[in-house]
Amino acid sequence: MSGNFSIGDAARESGVKVPTIRYYEQIGLLPPPSRTEGNRRHYENADLQRLSFIRHARELGFEIEAIRTLLALQDRPQQSCAEADGIARARLAEVDRRIASLTALKAELERMVAGCQHGRIAECRVIEIMADHGLCRHHHRDTKAAAAGTRGESPA
């Protein structure tokens, strides 16, 4: 297909659902499409490329405002890519933080499960730790990190 896409065709070609396409138009990520005489939306190849860009950026976890900035940068191809690089680096740092948090959470859950002796609930380590947040190592690590961060230190 080339050019002249209905909203349904645009959705199929780009992998973005029809309501999401309308939403992206509403918030200005996608320019309002031209309309047919019957007032139906009419999309071009450039619109589909923009929708694919947005979909991919969302899959990578970029927030709407970051995508808005990246689209604006894409519209000015002769300028430096430093700002786009900065946006990607910030996203990478956020992913690294989430991975570290999930890794610590996994370790805590493994510790809880390993401590289970398959006895009665009265002696259950999982229930004990869930009932007393102070026993959770993950909680203590996050509390130390937050306290160190407010003092400008690195958590130990």
TORZA-494970 format. One line per field, with one value per residue: residue in one letter; x, y, z of N, C-alpha, C in turn. Coordinates in Angstrom, 2 decimals. Example, Ala and Ser with C-alpha at 12.3 -4.5 7.8 and 13.67 -1.06 7.14 Angstrom:
<pts>
code = c(A  S)
n.X = c(13.19  12.85)
n.Y = c(-5.69  -2.25)
n.Z = c(7.80  7.08)
ca.X = c(12.30  13.67)
ca.Y = c(-4.50  -1.06)
ca.Z = c(7.80  7.14)
c.X = c(13.20  12.90)
c.Y = c(-3.30  0.03)
c.Z = c(7.80  7.87)
</pts>
This chain:
<pts>
code = c(M  S  G  N  F  S  I  G  D  A  A  R  E  S  G  V  K  V  P  T  I  R  Y  Y  E  Q  I  G  L  L  P  P  P  S  R  T  E  G  N  R  R  H  Y  E  N  A  D  L  Q  R  L  S  F  I  R  H  A  R  E  L  G  F  E  I  E  A  I  R  T  L  L  A  L  Q  D  R  P  Q  Q  S  C  A  E  A  D  G  I  A  R  A  R  L  A  E  V  D  R  R  I  A  S  L  T  A  L  K  A  E  L  E  R  M  V  A  G  C  Q  H  G  R  I  A  E  C  R  V  I  E  I  M  A  D  H  G  L  C  R  H  H  H  R  D  T  K  A  A  A  A  G  T  R  G  E  S  P  A)
n.X = c(0.84  0.39  0.45  -2.73  -4.41  -6.94  -8.17  -8.36  -6.75  -4.34  -3.96  -3.64  -1.34  0.61  0.59  -0.60  -3.37  -6.69  -8.14  -5.92  -4.49  -6.25  -6.05  -3.31  -3.44  -5.11  -3.50  -1.46  0.79  0.63  0.01  -3.10  -4.98  -5.57  -8.87  -11.42  -13.99  -16.21  -15.62  -13.85  -10.88  -7.66  -4.67  -1.14  1.95  4.02  2.69  2.19  4.82  5.51  3.70  4.67  7.19  6.43  5.09  7.21  8.93  7.29  7.17  9.77  9.59  9.60  8.43  5.53  6.14  8.90  8.89  7.55  9.50  11.57  10.35  10.11  12.80  13.46  12.20  13.94  16.48  19.14  20.34  22.36  22.63  22.71  20.75  18.81  20.37  20.81  18.21  17.81  19.87  18.97  16.67  17.86  19.27  17.13  16.02  18.17  18.07  15.58  16.07  18.03  16.50  14.53  16.18  17.11  14.68  13.99  16.03  15.31  12.81  13.63  15.16  13.16  11.56  13.44  13.80  11.60  10.19  8.29  6.44  4.09  1.81  2.18  4.92  5.89  8.19  7.81  5.29  5.95  7.93  6.44  4.58  6.11  7.67  10.14  11.85  12.53  15.05  15.27  13.70  15.26  17.57  16.53  15.71  18.15  19.38  17.71  18.05  20.79  20.84  19.54  21.43  23.44  25.20  26.61  24.78  25.63)
n.Y = c(-1.20  2.26  5.58  6.92  5.92  4.52  4.94  2.43  0.92  2.21  1.52  -1.28  -1.44  -0.05  -1.20  0.00  0.57  1.63  3.41  4.38  5.69  7.82  9.02  9.79  11.73  13.56  14.43  15.59  14.19  13.02  14.57  16.21  14.34  14.63  14.97  13.04  13.70  12.65  13.06  11.27  10.08  10.41  8.98  9.26  7.77  8.88  9.42  6.84  5.98  7.68  6.82  4.21  4.81  6.02  3.85  2.02  3.49  3.64  0.93  0.63  1.92  4.70  7.81  9.82  12.60  12.54  11.19  13.04  15.08  13.67  13.23  15.85  16.45  14.63  15.81  17.79  17.15  18.02  18.97  18.57  15.39  15.25  15.84  13.86  11.66  12.16  11.84  9.12  8.07  8.80  7.24  4.71  4.78  4.81  2.29  0.69  1.29  0.16  -2.52  -3.13  -2.80  -4.77  -7.03  -7.06  -7.41  -9.95  -11.47  -11.18  -12.45  -15.02  -15.61  -15.61  -17.77  -19.84  -20.01  -21.28  -24.01  -25.80  -26.39  -25.55  -22.78  -21.14  -21.18  -20.22  -18.78  -17.07  -15.89  -14.70  -12.78  -11.24  -10.19  -8.63  -6.00  -5.04  -7.20  -7.63  -7.68  -6.35  -4.10  -2.78  -2.21  -0.42  1.63  2.46  3.36  5.46  7.17  7.70  8.95  11.36  12.56  12.87  10.76  7.61  4.55  1.92)
n.Z = c(0.00  -0.61  0.46  0.82  3.42  5.44  8.83  9.97  8.25  8.72  11.39  11.21  9.57  11.07  13.58  15.72  17.75  16.79  18.67  20.04  18.06  17.59  20.11  20.11  18.14  19.42  21.57  20.23  19.26  16.84  13.82  12.93  10.63  7.07  5.66  4.06  1.60  2.80  5.44  6.58  8.14  6.65  6.01  5.43  4.16  5.71  8.09  9.00  9.41  11.50  13.46  13.82  14.86  17.30  18.52  18.80  20.48  22.75  23.40  24.26  26.59  26.84  28.04  27.24  26.95  26.48  24.07  22.53  22.44  21.14  18.66  17.77  17.52  15.52  13.41  12.76  11.24  10.82  13.11  16.14  17.74  20.45  22.39  21.95  22.56  25.26  26.27  25.76  27.35  29.90  30.06  29.97  32.40  34.17  33.62  34.48  37.25  37.88  37.26  39.18  41.50  41.09  41.04  43.67  44.95  43.96  45.15  47.84  47.88  47.16  49.43  51.36  50.51  50.59  53.29  54.16  55.81  55.28  57.24  59.64  59.39  61.59  62.02  59.67  57.52  55.33  55.87  58.30  57.59  55.81  57.58  59.26  58.33  58.97  59.01  56.47  54.18  51.77  52.20  54.14  52.65  50.74  52.47  53.58  51.23  50.53  52.74  52.57  50.12  50.67  52.17  50.43  50.13  49.08  49.10  51.40)
ca.X = c(0.00  1.13  -0.39  -4.15  -4.80  -8.01  -7.65  -8.23  -5.55  -3.19  -3.80  -3.08  0.02  1.55  0.53  -1.17  -4.83  -7.46  -8.33  -4.61  -4.20  -7.06  -5.44  -2.08  -3.86  -5.67  -2.43  -0.52  1.94  0.37  -0.74  -4.44  -4.91  -6.52  -10.16  -12.07  -15.25  -17.11  -15.04  -13.06  -9.44  -6.84  -3.28  -0.08  3.07  4.74  1.92  2.45  6.18  5.46  3.01  5.61  8.20  5.81  4.86  8.50  9.38  6.47  7.63  11.03  9.26  9.73  7.22  4.94  6.88  10.18  8.59  7.24  10.79  12.27  9.69  10.50  14.19  13.45  11.74  15.05  17.57  20.49  20.91  23.10  21.79  23.04  19.54  18.24  21.25  20.52  16.92  18.03  20.69  18.11  15.82  18.73  19.53  15.88  15.94  19.18  17.53  14.50  16.69  18.65  15.42  13.93  17.16  17.06  13.39  14.11  16.87  14.52  11.81  14.36  15.51  11.93  11.16  14.46  13.63  10.38  10.49  7.10  5.76  2.80  1.77  2.69  6.37  6.18  9.10  7.18  4.27  6.65  8.55  5.37  3.92  7.03  8.47  11.49  12.65  12.78  16.34  14.99  13.22  16.39  18.45  15.89  15.71  19.53  19.64  16.96  18.69  22.09  20.56  19.19  22.66  24.43  26.15  26.20  24.37  26.62)
ca.Y = c(0.00  3.52  6.77  6.91  4.92  4.81  4.75  0.98  0.50  2.77  0.71  -2.58  -1.27  0.47  -1.96  0.87  0.43  2.80  4.41  4.96  6.66  9.01  9.65  10.46  12.95  14.46  15.03  16.26  13.41  12.77  15.73  15.86  13.89  15.24  14.27  12.83  14.45  12.05  13.38  10.15  10.36  9.96  8.97  9.09  6.93  9.58  9.23  5.47  5.94  8.37  5.90  3.12  5.40  6.18  2.52  1.47  4.25  3.21  -0.42  0.80  2.52  6.16  8.56  10.62  13.86  12.20  10.87  14.34  15.73  12.90  13.50  17.22  16.34  13.92  16.75  18.71  16.16  18.60  19.39  17.60  14.36  15.21  15.82  12.52  10.79  12.41  11.22  7.67  7.77  8.91  6.05  3.60  4.87  4.39  0.83  0.14  1.38  -0.82  -3.85  -3.29  -2.98  -6.09  -8.03  -7.10  -8.00  -11.38  -12.06  -11.22  -13.50  -16.30  -15.81  -15.97  -19.12  -20.78  -20.14  -22.04  -25.40  -26.57  -26.79  -24.90  -21.33  -20.50  -21.07  -19.94  -17.64  -16.16  -15.14  -13.90  -11.61  -10.39  -9.54  -7.70  -5.41  -4.83  -8.39  -7.67  -7.07  -5.44  -2.87  -2.11  -1.69  0.77  2.67  2.97  4.10  6.73  8.02  8.14  9.90  12.67  13.15  12.97  9.67  6.41  3.53  0.88)
ca.Z = c(0.00  -0.59  0.59  1.18  4.39  6.41  10.19  10.17  7.51  9.45  12.59  10.80  9.03  12.08  14.82  16.75  17.73  16.34  19.73  20.38  17.00  17.90  21.29  19.69  17.44  20.43  22.39  19.35  18.80  15.43  13.31  12.46  9.24  6.15  5.68  2.77  1.50  3.78  6.74  7.11  8.24  5.52  6.46  4.43  4.60  6.79  9.32  9.45  9.94  12.80  14.37  14.12  15.74  18.61  19.07  19.21  21.65  23.89  23.75  24.98  27.88  26.87  28.40  26.15  26.73  25.85  22.67  21.89  22.19  20.11  17.38  17.37  17.07  14.25  12.39  12.46  11.11  10.69  14.39  16.92  18.37  21.88  23.21  21.81  23.32  26.68  26.59  25.78  28.53  31.08  30.06  30.34  33.85  34.83  33.47  35.39  38.62  38.02  37.27  40.50  42.46  40.86  41.44  45.14  45.29  43.67  46.20  49.07  47.73  47.22  50.84  52.08  50.11  51.08  54.73  54.43  56.18  54.93  58.47  59.84  59.19  62.80  61.90  58.26  57.32  54.37  56.60  59.32  56.94  55.28  58.71  59.91  57.25  59.48  58.74  55.03  53.81  50.64  52.83  54.79  51.61  50.19  53.48  53.62  49.99  50.59  53.74  52.02  49.03  51.21  52.71  49.35  50.22  48.35  50.06  51.63)
c.X = c(0.88  0.15  -1.73  -4.63  -5.99  -7.43  -7.48  -7.00  -4.30  -2.91  -3.16  -1.63  1.03  1.60  0.01  -2.69  -5.51  -7.67  -7.02  -4.20  -4.97  -6.48  -4.17  -2.38  -4.31  -4.57  -1.32  0.72  1.84  -0.44  -2.13  -4.37  -5.84  -7.79  -10.69  -13.33  -16.28  -16.63  -14.30  -11.59  -8.70  -5.37  -2.33  0.99  3.83  4.02  2.15  3.85  6.22  4.78  3.93  6.70  7.65  5.61  6.16  9.04  8.59  6.88  8.94  10.83  9.42  8.38  6.79  5.75  8.25  9.96  8.28  8.54  11.55  11.66  10.07  11.94  14.26  13.04  12.81  16.33  18.97  21.11  21.63  22.14  22.04  21.80  18.86  19.06  20.99  19.21  17.07  18.86  19.87  17.19  16.62  19.02  18.30  15.73  16.95  18.70  16.45  15.06  17.32  17.59  14.78  14.88  17.17  15.76  13.41  14.92  16.09  13.48  12.46  14.74  14.30  11.54  12.15  14.31  12.40  10.74  9.28  6.40  4.38  2.93  2.35  4.21  6.80  7.01  8.50  6.17  4.92  7.25  7.49  4.69  4.80  8.00  9.91  12.41  13.07  14.09  16.16  14.54  14.38  17.34  17.85  15.89  17.10  19.82  18.94  17.62  20.02  21.88  20.21  20.40  23.75  25.48  25.71  25.85  25.45  25.95)
c.Y = c(1.25  4.67  6.52  5.80  5.40  4.59  3.26  0.44  0.98  1.94  -0.63  -2.44  -0.87  -0.37  -1.15  0.80  1.75  3.81  5.11  5.98  7.95  9.77  10.40  11.74  13.99  15.16  15.64  15.49  13.11  13.95  15.31  15.45  14.70  14.40  14.12  13.68  13.93  12.23  12.21  10.54  9.72  10.10  8.70  8.16  7.57  9.43  7.83  5.32  6.59  7.47  4.74  3.59  5.49  4.82  1.92  2.18  3.85  1.82  -0.37  1.52  4.03  6.78  9.42  11.89  13.63  11.89  12.15  15.06  15.00  13.13  14.89  17.22  15.67  14.85  17.77  17.89  16.75  18.98  18.24  16.59  14.27  15.12  14.45  11.51  10.93  11.77  9.71  7.26  7.84  7.69  4.82  3.61  4.43  2.87  0.16  0.17  0.33  -2.24  -4.11  -3.54  -4.35  -7.21  -8.18  -7.74  -9.51  -12.08  -12.19  -12.33  -14.88  -16.63  -16.24  -17.42  -20.16  -21.01  -20.94  -23.50  -26.30  -27.13  -26.15  -23.40  -20.62  -20.32  -20.66  -18.66  -16.61  -15.28  -14.22  -12.63  -10.67  -9.60  -8.49  -7.15  -5.16  -6.02  -8.49  -6.96  -6.07  -4.09  -2.10  -1.51  -0.41  1.93  3.30  3.83  5.45  7.68  8.55  9.17  11.28  13.36  13.28  11.87  8.54  5.34  2.44  -0.41)
c.Z = c(0.00  -0.46  1.25  2.12  5.21  7.80  10.49  9.48  8.24  10.71  12.24  10.36  10.10  13.34  15.99  16.64  17.37  17.47  20.12  19.33  17.26  19.09  20.92  18.90  18.45  21.24  21.55  18.97  17.31  14.91  12.85  10.98  8.35  6.19  4.27  2.73  2.48  5.21  7.39  7.11  7.07  5.93  5.30  5.01  5.76  8.13  9.89  10.02  11.32  13.83  14.77  15.07  17.17  19.27  19.58  20.45  22.90  24.35  24.54  26.31  27.96  27.21  27.22  25.90  26.11  24.37  21.90  21.52  21.09  18.73  16.87  16.86  15.70  13.10  12.00  12.32  11.04  12.02  15.08  17.56  19.88  22.75  23.14  22.61  24.81  27.12  26.69  27.00  29.81  31.19  30.48  31.84  34.64  34.76  34.40  36.84  38.85  38.07  38.63  41.56  42.31  41.26  42.96  45.61  45.07  44.75  47.50  48.99  47.77  48.66  51.64  51.78  50.64  52.58  55.12  54.72  56.00  56.16  58.52  59.64  60.41  62.74  60.49  58.11  56.35  55.09  57.62  58.70  56.38  56.40  59.39  58.87  57.69  59.24  57.27  54.70  52.68  51.18  53.45  53.76  51.03  51.18  53.60  52.40  50.03  51.58  53.21  50.93  49.53  51.83  51.66  49.38  49.29  49.38  50.20  52.00)
</pts>
